[in-house]
Amino acid sequence: MVRSRNIWRWPLENLHLVPSNVSDEKGVFIEPLAAACQILDQLDIRKFPKAAVLGDGKLAQLIAMVLQAAGSHVVLYGKHADKLTLARRAGVVTKQVRGDASDLTRVKENYRLVVEATGSPTALR
C-alpha cells in the first residue's frame, strides 16, 4: 500500500472487474461471500456435521448459507427477529437469543464448530 498526498493507493492486483451483467446490488456481496467461502479453505467441514453461527447480519447469514451448502447442519443465533426471518426464508435454521450466559452454555454444549460473526467485541464473552 502506498500513500501519496493523503490518498491511499492499493495495488491494482487487488481489484477485480465485476462483469456488466452483475448488478451493483449483487456485486457488493462478492467480497463478503468470498470471506464466507474462505472458511471452507481453513477447515475440513466434513469433520463438523453441526455448526453454529453467532450473529444475524449479512456476513453471518452468508457464512451460514455457505456452511449449509457444504453439508453442515447450521443454526444461526441472533438477536434481531427481522434478520432471523430473512435467514429462515433462505432455508437456515435460526434461534433467537438474549445474549447472556445461558446462550453461551447452549452453544458450547451442542457445537464443535462455532463461527463468531456478530461484529460485537463482547460476543464471545
C-alpha positions, 0 to 999 in steps of 0.5 A: 500500500502506498500513500501519496498526498493523503490518498491511499493507493492499493495495488491494482492486483487487488481489484477485480472487474465485476462483469456488466451483467452483475448488478451493483446490488449483487456485486457488493456481496462478492467480497463478503461471500468470498470471506464466507467461502474462505472458511471452507479453505481453513477447515475440513467441514466434513469433520463438523456435521453441526455448526453454529453461527453467532450473529444475524447480519449479512456476513453471518447469514452468508457464512451460514448459507455457505456452511449449509451448502457444504453439508453442515447442519447450521443454526444461526443465533441472533438477536434481531427477529427481522434478520432471523426471518430473512435467514429462515426464508433462505432455508437456515435454521435460526434461534433467537437469543438474549445474549447472556450466559445461558446462550453461551452454555447452549452453544458450547454444549451442542457445537464443535464448530462455532463461527463468531460473526456478530461484529460485537467485541463482547460476543464471545464473552 
